Amino acid sequence: MANIKSAKKRILVTAKKTERNKAIKSKVKTMIKKVESAIAAQDKELAKANLIVAVTEIDKACSKGIMHKNTAARKVSRLTKKVNNLA
C-alpha cells in the first residue's frame, strides 16, 4: 500500500476511472450485440434503430478517450455495412 498522500490519491483516481471505462466499454459491447442479434433475426428496422444507438455510444466512448478513433470508425463501418447488406 502507498504511504505518500499523492500516491494514495492516484490509486483512488485510477480505480474510479477504471470503473467508468469498464461501464462505458460494456455499454458499447451491449449495443453492438443488440445490432448483431437484430441482423441475425433479419429484422432490418430494429437493426437500423439499434445501429443509431450503437453508433452514438461508440462515438461517446471515442470522444472520452476510451476507444481510439480508428477503432471506433472501424466498428461503425463494419456494423453499418452489415445492416445495409440485409435484404
PyMOL commands that set and color helices and strands:
alter all, ss='L'
color gray80, all
select helices_A, chain A and resi 5-40+44-63+69-84
alter helices_A, ss='H'
color red, helices_A
deselect
rebuild
show_as cartoon
